[in-house]
Structures are given as structure tokens and as C-alpha cells.
Amino acid sequence: MNFNGIDFNTYFKNYPDENGYFGKYGGAYIPDDLKQAMDEITEAYYTICKSSKFISELRRIRKEFQGRPTPISHLARLSDSIGNVQIYVKREDLNHSGAHKLNHCMGEALLAKYMGKKKVIAETGAGQHGVALATAAAYFGLECDIYMGAVDIKKQAPNVARMKILGANVIEVTQGLATLKEAVDAAFEAYTKEYKDCIYCIGSALGPHPFPRMVREFQSVVGIEAREQFLEMTGELPDAVIACVGGGSNAMGLFSGFLNDPVDIYGVEPLGRGPAIGDHAASIKYGKEGIMHGFNSIMLMDENGEPAPVYSIASGLDYPSSGPEHAFLHDLGRAKYDVVDDEETVDAFFKLSRLEGIIPAIESSHAVAYGMKLAKQMTKGSILINLSGRGDKDMDYVIEKYGIR
């Protein structure tokens, strides 16, 4: 398929380019003391991760440890409550550890093992990436340091407990807003001092090259499975696919399976409390081109051009930028990006729980909320939503803040 001058038959060979760019987005804007570390990871990724031995071991892990492939579920009762459009979900909540994050964490930790590293370092927001990396570290016998904002530690207590039980060292970050951006800042700072013995395992499809490509390719298993499963279930492709977007790893995982198909693609950002600065984290909707955390993308800025304060009910989405590939797909028009607010998200959280017996992560509930809105606008057809994680981690917070609806 050709779209705005881009041949999507060869898209994955051409994007990113050798310097990590998706058009003008991406790259590696890093200090000299990290360049050697990034070059080492890049070389290892393009050699080790492309070997048949690595690929075979990762496939075995996905099947025997992660429980892949995860299924697709038809949400018949939710669909009937809205209209004629049929809604389906890709069940990444059933991936071991409860979210899509393990797809790239097992790959990154396996790479660390092949590189002879002793430790993995990462940031986490909602805690799912931290839990997944702690799981991978335990599986491979690696040390694990997880940096997490103080606000998110309070909101995501169950996941903090899981990380500690799995043997991870959870390091509280109190600077600034004490959420995801500050956790990334702290993790990168630690990595500059320890890179000879450890590897940074970024939690989304962002950061300096090669991370956006690496995470997309490890997550592409979601889209590959989903496309095959949907065709088998229905005999046709969905009319639309939807995923929530913070940094964008679960979305790129799903989208990658359908970029070359005549399927509408929607990324859903958190509008939070509203469009005022500091009340949301919808970077593509309200942001401008800018550089942070080693990559160029679309980001939310304050009046001084610095990363703006952000907010979302979903700890995994409160980040002031988005992955560079999402910025590229937005500019191309191949994917459409829209927003839902906290109230719509919480409503979807309870509706999916009550009508289908599935308690979704509050991040995933953004995609479900948008899928419900889109289904009301469509008169026929089908929608596939990436249910990127389960909501165990969010139950206490939602009940405390919103009660039982």
C-alpha cells in the first residue's frame, strides 16, 4: 500500500533509517559519555538479535513462559449495548505479568544476557514495565533497578509490591512532579554511571536510537498475532484498530500488523482533566516538535521550551512526549490521534468490567472509551482494540477516587 508517498510494503526496511530517524523524528541526542553505550547496544541489537539462536530462544520463551499467543475476545455484550458495530480486544492483559510490557522486556533482558551484562535499569510509570522487567531479570538471574516517581509509587502500590517480591530494587524519585518524566531522568542519570555493567531497558517506543526500533520490533508480535487471529475469527480485517498512546509501545505493537492494510488506525491520548496545560498528557494533540530524553518528537512545552507539566489518571500515559514513530505516522496521516478524558476513561473501565468480566488497566480503558465512541459513529463494521493490560493495579485507586459505579 502506498500512502502519502510512503510505500508500506517496504516501510519496516526503511524506517527508521540507519541513524534512527522516522522522517525528521527520532535520532540519538545524547551526551558523549553515553554515545559509546548506545553504539554498543545498537551493534549488539543488529547482530545478536538477528541471529537464529536469539530468535529461537525468544520464541520459546514467549510460548513456554509468557503464554503467547494471547487471544482475541469478541465483546458481544458491549457491542450490543452500543449498536451494530462489533468490538474485539487483543488480550495483552493475559500476557504473563499482566500487560504487553513483557514482550520487549524479555527481549531486552535476553540481549543483556548475551552482552554479558549483570544488571538491567529502567523507569516505570504505571509499574507494568517495572514488573515486566523485574520478571525478566528474575528469569535470567540479573540485578534490576527500577526508578519510579513518588506519586506513581503511591498510586500503583500493588505493582511496587510485585517488583519487590520479584527482587527488584525500587528507587523512589521525588524531584519535580515525581512522575514518569522524572523517573526517566533519574534512570538515564544512573545509566551514565553504570553502563559498562548494565543495560538500560527503556519502557516504551521512545528514547535515543536504537530503542524506538528495538521496542517496536519486540512488540510487533502483538500486531502479527492479532492480524492472523482476526482473519481466522472473522474472515476479514477489522475496519479500525485502536490503542492508547503514552510513549506508544503497545500501540506500535498493534499498528505494525496493519500499516500495510486498508484499515483505519487510531492512537488515543489522555486528555485528563481538560486541555489546559498541566491537566493532560496529549502531546500529539497539543504539542510541538522538540527534543527530550535523547530523541526528537512532538512534545508538550512550557513558555520556555522546556517539557511542560503533565497529568493523567493513567500513570503509564503521563509523559510529555510520544514516540518518534507516532509523530511520523501522525504527520503522514496514516494514523489518527485523538483524546479521551478521565471521566470517559473511568466509565469505560466500569462498563468493560460489568458487561464482559474483564477489568482493564486504566491506560487500556482510554482505548476502550474511544472504541465505544467510534462504534457509536459507525453504522456497521468491526473495531479491534489493544487491551494492553489488566486493571488489578488500578482498582484501589479508582475506587478511592471514584467509588463503585
C-alpha positions, 0 to 999 in steps of 0.5 A, spaced: 500 500 500 502 506 498 500 512 502 502 519 502 508 517 498 510 512 503 510 505 500 508 500 506 510 494 503 517 496 504 516 501 510 519 496 516 526 496 511 526 503 511 524 506 517 527 508 521 533 509 517 540 507 519 541 513 524 534 512 527 530 517 524 522 516 522 522 522 517 525 528 521 523 524 528 527 520 532 535 520 532 540 519 538 541 526 542 545 524 547 551 526 551 558 523 549 559 519 555 553 515 553 554 515 545 559 509 546 553 505 550 548 506 545 553 504 539 554 498 543 547 496 544 545 498 537 551 493 534 549 488 539 541 489 537 543 488 529 547 482 530 545 478 536 538 479 535 538 477 528 541 471 529 537 464 529 539 462 536 536 469 539 530 468 535 529 461 537 530 462 544 525 468 544 520 464 541 520 459 546 520 463 551 514 467 549 510 460 548 513 456 554 513 462 559 509 468 557 503 464 554 503 467 547 499 467 543 494 471 547 487 471 544 482 475 541 475 476 545 469 478 541 465 483 546 458 481 544 455 484 550 458 491 549 457 491 542 450 490 543 449 495 548 452 500 543 449 498 536 451 494 530 458 495 530 462 489 533 468 490 538 474 485 539 480 486 544 487 483 543 488 480 550 495 483 552 492 483 559 493 475 559 500 476 557 504 473 563 505 479 568 499 482 566 500 487 560 504 487 553 510 490 557 513 483 557 514 482 550 520 487 549 522 486 556 524 479 555 527 481 549 531 486 552 533 482 558 535 476 553 540 481 549 543 483 556 544 476 557 548 475 551 552 482 552 554 479 558 551 484 562 549 483 570 544 488 571 538 491 567 535 499 569 529 502 567 523 507 569 516 505 570 510 509 570 504 505 571 509 499 574 507 494 568 514 495 565 517 495 572 514 488 573 515 486 566 522 487 567 523 485 574 520 478 571 525 478 566 531 479 570 528 474 575 528 469 569 535 470 567 538 471 574 540 479 573 540 485 578 534 490 576 533 497 578 527 500 577 526 508 578 519 510 579 516 517 581 513 518 588 506 519 586 506 513 581 509 509 587 503 511 591 498 510 586 500 503 583 502 500 590 500 493 588 505 493 582 511 496 587 509 490 591 510 485 585 517 488 583 519 487 590 517 480 591 520 479 584 527 482 587 527 488 584 530 494 587 525 500 587 528 507 587 523 512 589 524 519 585 521 525 588 524 531 584 519 535 580 512 532 579 515 525 581 512 522 575 514 518 569 518 524 566 522 524 572 523 517 573 526 517 566 531 522 568 533 519 574 534 512 570 538 515 564 542 519 570 544 512 573 545 509 566 551 514 565 554 511 571 553 504 570 553 502 563 559 498 562 555 493 567 548 494 565 543 495 560 538 500 560 531 497 558 527 503 556 519 502 557 516 504 551 517 506 543 521 512 545 528 514 547 535 515 543 536 510 537 536 504 537 530 503 542 524 506 538 526 500 533 528 495 538 521 496 542 517 496 536 520 490 533 519 486 540 512 488 540 510 487 533 508 480 535 502 483 538 500 486 531 502 479 527 498 475 532 492 479 532 492 480 524 492 472 523 487 471 529 482 476 526 482 473 519 481 466 522 475 469 527 472 473 522 474 472 515 476 479 514 480 485 517 477 489 522 475 496 519 479 500 525 484 498 530 485 502 536 490 503 542 492 508 547 498 512 546 503 514 552 510 513 549 506 508 544 509 501 545 503 497 545 500 501 540 506 500 535 505 493 537 498 493 534 499 498 528 505 494 525 500 488 523 496 493 519 500 499 516 500 495 510 492 494 510 486 498 508 484 499 515 483 505 519 488 506 525 487 510 531 492 512 537 488 515 543 491 520 548 489 522 555 486 528 555 485 528 563 482 533 566 481 538 560 486 541 555 489 546 559 496 545 560 498 541 566 491 537 566 493 532 560 498 528 557 496 529 549 502 531 546 500 529 539 494 533 540 497 539 543 504 539 542 510 541 538 516 538 535 522 538 540 527 534 543 527 530 550 530 524 553 535 523 547 530 523 541 526 528 537 518 528 537 512 532 538 512 534 545 508 538 550 512 545 552 512 550 557 513 558 555 520 556 555 521 550 551 522 546 556 517 539 557 511 542 560 507 539 566 503 533 565 497 529 568 493 523 567 489 518 571 493 513 567 500 513 570 503 509 564 500 515 559 503 521 563 509 523 559 510 529 555 512 526 549 510 520 544 514 516 540 518 518 534 514 513 530 507 516 532 509 523 530 511 520 523 505 516 522 501 522 525 504 527 520 503 522 514 496 521 516 496 514 516 494 514 523 489 518 527 490 521 534 485 523 538 483 524 546 479 521 551 478 524 558 478 521 565 471 521 566 470 517 559 476 513 561 473 511 568 466 509 565 469 505 560 473 501 565 466 500 569 462 498 563 468 493 560 468 490 567 460 489 568 458 487 561 464 482 559 468 480 566 474 483 564 477 489 568 482 493 564 488 497 566 486 504 566 491 506 560 487 500 556 480 503 558 482 510 554 482 505 548 476 502 550 472 509 551 474 511 544 472 504 541 465 505 544 465 512 541 467 510 534 462 504 534 457 509 536 459 513 529 459 507 525 453 504 522 456 497 521 463 494 521 468 491 526 473 495 531 479 491 534 482 494 540 489 493 544 487 491 551 494 492 553 493 490 560 489 488 566 486 493 571 488 489 578 493 495 579 488 500 578 482 498 582 484 501 589 485 507 586 479 508 582 475 506 587 478 511 592 477 516 587 471 514 584 467 509 588 463 503 585 459 505 579 
